[in-house]
Amino acid sequence: MDALLAALADPARWRLVSLLAERPRPVGVLAELAQARQPQTTKHLQTLERAGIVTSQRTGQRRIYALRPGPLRELAATLGRLADTAEQTAGPGETYDRYGASLHTERLAAQKPGWADGRSFSFRRSLTGHPELVWRHLTEPSLLAHWWTPNDLRVSELVFEARQGGRILQEYRDVEDADGSDLVAGRAEGTVDDIRPCEHLAYRLSPQLPDGGLAFTAHITLDLRSTTTGTDLDVHWRITDSTVDSADFIAGIEIGFGQSLDKLTTTLATVPHDTDGTDSTDTRGTK
């Protein structure tokens, strides 16, 4: 495929392919139609033949070239699959477009400090597993690390002290940045404000701007309610202390935290649930 793309990348060779798509032609005629010198045309045709795009045969003193449709059809099919993948419903491309639209709106709104103060976001998920298990995934760093980022990110450093006044630190990187060679994608610090195990959790979390300043403060509350099938989780975000430079962060809250909760939902759905009312899970953390 690389040789095929390299051969087609040259405008002169692409012109020859277009001419051969009409019918087989000899070198001299191709050079005349392409308004090129015959030796150069011969070199281009040889490159196309090595790539499998054209074939040739000698007839008397002339060499006739013809186009081979197969490789072009394979290339077209490959490009079509790439386009289909990029356009898949609810896929990364669609998420990127949604974020772009939100980003444009928030940047227009961010005209002065406090522009987003009072903005709120609400989320609800019905989760499998008893409140005790859900609570562990909300407060234990080793379990938080599995879900507490959007789909394209991973937790690289995490502190969560599950007590009133406890410290919170969340740092994350691109999910494909395995060796930490790329820039940190985000970092946030916060404090636990209120905690009632298995029922209620409230904390403040402040994302940092690239220069280390605070973008805004998110006041986040999580309420758990036991159901016959597991646990209902209600999450509420309220924004204060918003800076003009916080628009990019606020634009991603609804999409990003929604994806995180979807990861939590999937994680809990795969955890074995014992019939005696207890739940078991792997507590090994990731860094």
Secondary structure, DSSP 4 states (H G I P E B T S, - for coil): -HHHHHHHTSHHHHHHHHHHHHS-EEHHHHHHHHT--HHHHHHHHHHHHHTTSEEEEEETTEEEEEE-HHHHHHHHHHHHHHHHHHT-TTSHHHHHHHHHHHHHHHHHH--STTTTTT-EEEEEEEEES-HHHHHHHHH-HHHHTTTSS-TTEEEEEEEE--STT-EEEEEEEETT-TTS-SPP-EEEEEEEEEEETTTEEEEEEEEBPTTS-B--EEEEEEEEEE-SSEEEEEEEEEEES--GGGHHHHHTHHHHHHHHHHHHHHHHHTS-B-TTS-B--------
